[in-house]
Amino acid sequence: MLEKLFTGSKYYYLWLLFLVCVILGCAVAYAVQLQTGLGVTGMNRDVSWGLYISQFTYFVGVAASAVMLVLPAYFHHYVKFKRMIIFGEFMAVAAVVMCALFIVVDLGQPQRMANVMLHPTPNSVMFYDMIVLIGYLCLNIIIGWVTLEAERLEVAPPKWVKPLVYLSVIWAFSIHTVTAFLYAGIPGRHYWLTAIMAARFLSSAFCSGPAILLLLLFVVRRLTGFDPGKDAIKTLATIIVYAMCINVFFYCLELFTSFYSNIPGHMEPIMFLFNGHGGELAWVSYFMWAAVIMAFASLALLIPPQLRTSKFLPLALIMLVLASWIDKGLGLLIGGFTPNMYEGFTPYMPTCTEITVALGVYAIGLLVLSLLWKIALCVKRDVNNFCD
């Protein structure tokens, strides 16, 4: 099926060329970071995790969200999802690749990755996080490729694939649960020290990941004519609504626990995120308030069934994705490190180098996704004869 990568319109090749140019341009910024060190980032002694780890956290959730298609399709035999399940699995592959790259750029020197394997530490949560991510990547590559090949040949997938599918469901929950344990297991960070951190991560993943998938499929439908199906879109949108409601509910539980208990350590990070410090709003506060507005606006458009199936659906999904990204991909890290363990306020803001390197990782993820989806679309075009 790899030969399908070399067939396409000029726009397909221009898109790939654009991504390669972005990657090469951002590689220059990464070369500067390699040469100079992590001092070119906004991180410091008090803020040891920054934009890279926040993006790693967010895209672990995007990878885990593929289970929202696998569960209904394989456990409840919801055949409507069969048409687009391969796109969710391939999106998970691209997301895990991005997660690995964000870890590499955060380590400063890539060769430090070898220490995790050469000197394993079973008492470290990061060790298990690496294991589950590698396992999930392999599972999605194998399952996606084998089922797509079976679809191309118009035969049933081999019987040994189904146990791997069931295993991937458990694995999907595990990758984001273990990632949450990286945060929840640190007693000095009050914003992260909560028993429902894993539940918050999963609920956020199960609304934002499918929302990203739907938005990408809308773009694909406009460009190629491939239609995932009205019923499948409607069902997935319903799943997104429930997951987003639970996500907002969990965050409200954190607010109640923090402020009703009146424990300063739990209140101060939230107050900083939304109210700044010393009478002045921090730069992240504007993003957090924007996230609140977009979260409730997206729910206002998604909860009524008639609006969920209308032209407002893409707008609602965009707001939902932005709100979840700000919460987990920005506010989570800054709130966790503010104030520090000495009750001081050390500001953190990503530098231009940091943002450029992150954009390079995004471009690599989009390149992987584009190539995998190109193969899937070609196979489905040949089998179903949709317009291209």
NORFEN-V418296 format. One record per residue. N is the residue number from 1. PSI is psi in whole degrees, -180 to 180 (999 if undefined). OMEGA is omega in whole degrees, -180 to 180 (999 if undefined). Layout:
n,psi,omega
N,PSI,OMEGA
N,PSI,OMEGA
This chain:
n,psi,omega
1,-12,-178
2,-25,-180
3,-19,-179
4,-15,177
5,-21,-174
6,15,175
7,129,180
8,171,180
9,173,180
10,-29,180
11,-34,177
12,-46,-180
13,-34,176
14,-39,178
15,-44,178
16,-41,179
17,-41,178
18,-46,-180
19,-41,179
20,-41,178
21,-42,178
22,-43,-180
23,-45,-180
24,-40,178
25,-43,180
26,-24,178
27,-28,177
28,-43,178
29,-39,179
30,-35,177
31,-38,176
32,-42,178
33,-41,179
34,-40,-177
35,-42,-173
36,-34,-177
37,177,-177
38,0,175
39,-18,178
40,-9,177
41,177,179
42,0,-179
43,157,-178
44,-166,-178
45,-40,-178
46,-28,-179
47,88,-174
48,-12,173
49,142,-178
50,-140,-175
51,-38,-177
52,-48,-178
53,-34,179
54,-39,178
55,-35,173
56,-47,-180
57,-45,-177
58,-43,-175
59,-17,167
60,-40,177
61,-40,177
62,-41,178
63,-44,-178
64,-23,-175
65,-13,177
66,-23,-179
67,-22,179
68,-18,173
69,-38,-176
70,-43,-178
71,-55,179
72,-37,-174
73,-42,-174
74,-32,-178
75,-32,-178
76,6,175
77,41,177
78,95,-171
79,-17,-179
80,-27,-179
81,-13,-177
82,-30,-176
83,-29,-176
84,6,-177
85,-32,180
86,-32,180
87,-35,176
88,-40,180
89,-41,179
90,-31,174
91,-36,177
92,-38,178
93,-48,180
94,-38,-179
95,-41,179
96,-38,176
97,-43,178
98,-40,178
99,-46,-180
100,-41,-179
101,-37,178
102,-34,175
103,-42,-179
104,-48,-178
105,-26,179
106,-25,-178
107,-17,-180
108,-58,178
109,122,-174
110,-31,-177
111,-15,178
112,-19,176
113,-32,-178
114,-28,-179
115,-31,-180
116,-35,-179
117,-37,-179
118,-30,-180
119,69,-177
120,141,179
121,92,-177
122,-16,178
123,4,180
124,133,178
125,-33,179
126,-35,178
127,-45,180
128,-32,177
129,-41,178
130,-42,-178
131,-48,-176
132,-34,179
133,-44,178
134,-43,179
135,-43,-180
136,-38,177
137,-48,-180
138,-42,-180
139,-45,-178
140,-34,177
141,-47,-178
142,-50,-178
143,-47,-178
144,-45,-176
145,-44,-177
146,-43,180
147,-34,177
148,-39,177
149,-39,177
150,-39,178
151,-38,179
152,-39,179
153,-6,-180
154,47,176
155,167,177
156,144,177
157,154,178
158,151,-176
159,-27,-178
160,-9,-180
161,-36,-175
162,-44,176
163,-34,177
164,-36,177
165,-46,179
166,-39,178
167,-37,-178
168,-29,178
169,-49,178
170,-41,-178
171,-37,-180
172,-43,177
173,-34,-175
174,-37,-174
175,-39,-179
176,-25,176
177,-45,179
178,-39,177
179,-40,178
180,-35,179
181,-27,176
182,-33,-179
183,-51,-172
184,-16,-178
185,9,-179
186,104,-173
187,-22,-178
188,-3,-178
189,97,-172
190,-32,-178
191,-28,-180
192,-17,-173
193,79,-179
194,142,-177
195,-19,-178
196,19,179
197,-45,179
198,-41,179
199,-39,177
200,-42,180
201,-45,-177
202,-43,180
203,-39,177
204,-41,180
205,-40,-174
206,-8,172
207,-42,-176
208,-40,-180
209,-55,176
210,-31,178
211,-43,176
212,-43,179
213,-46,-180
214,-43,180
215,-42,178
216,-38,179
217,-32,175
218,-41,178
219,-44,180
220,-41,180
221,-39,-179
222,-34,-175
223,-33,-172
224,-20,-177
225,-3,178
226,126,-178
227,116,179
228,-14,179
229,134,-178
230,-42,-179
231,-39,179
232,-42,178
233,-43,-180
234,-44,-179
235,-44,-180
236,-37,177
237,-37,177
238,-42,177
239,-42,180
240,-41,-180
241,-50,-179
242,-43,-179
243,-39,180
244,-39,177
245,-44,179
246,-39,179
247,-47,179
248,-40,179
249,-43,179
250,-40,180
251,-37,176
252,-34,175
253,-40,178
254,-41,180
255,-45,180
256,-47,-178
257,-42,-176
258,-47,-172
259,-28,177
260,-35,177
261,-23,180
262,31,177
263,118,-175
264,-41,-177
265,-32,180
266,-28,-178
267,-38,-171
268,-43,178
269,-41,-180
270,-41,179
271,-38,178
272,-43,-178
273,-38,-174
274,-19,-174
275,-1,180
276,-156,-177
277,141,178
278,29,178
279,-1,-180
280,138,177
281,136,173
282,161,-178
283,-32,-178
284,-21,-178
285,-38,179
286,-39,178
287,-41,-178
288,-43,178
289,-35,175
290,-38,179
291,-41,179
292,-47,-179
293,-45,-178
294,-34,179
295,-48,-179
296,-32,176
297,-40,179
298,-40,178
299,-37,179
300,-30,179
301,-24,-175
302,-32,-176
303,-45,176
304,121,-177
305,-35,-178
306,-32,177
307,-31,-178
308,-26,-178
309,11,-177
310,-171,-180
311,-11,179
312,-11,-176
313,-49,179
314,-41,179
315,-44,180
316,-41,-180
317,-39,179
318,-46,179
319,-39,179
320,-45,-180
321,-44,180
322,-42,180
323,-44,-180
324,-34,179
325,-42,179
326,-42,-179
327,-52,-174
328,-27,-177
329,3,-179
330,-62,-175
331,-32,-177
332,-45,-179
333,-46,-177
334,-41,178
335,-35,-180
336,-32,-177
337,3,-177
338,123,-7
339,167,180
340,-178,-174
341,-7,176
342,18,179
343,24,176
344,163,-179
345,106,178
346,111,-176
347,147,174
348,133,174
349,130,179
350,138,178
351,171,178
352,-38,178
353,-44,180
354,-46,-179
355,-40,-179
356,-44,177
357,-42,178
358,-39,177
359,-35,176
360,-40,177
361,-41,175
362,-43,-178
363,-38,177
364,-42,177
365,-42,178
366,-35,178
367,-47,178
368,-45,180
369,-43,-179
370,-42,-179
371,-44,-180
372,-43,179
373,-30,177
374,-45,178
375,-46,-179
376,-42,-180
377,-39,179
378,-41,179
379,-46,-179
380,-32,176
381,-43,-180
382,-36,-176
383,-43,-173
384,-9,176
385,42,174
386,165,-175
387,148,177
388,999,999
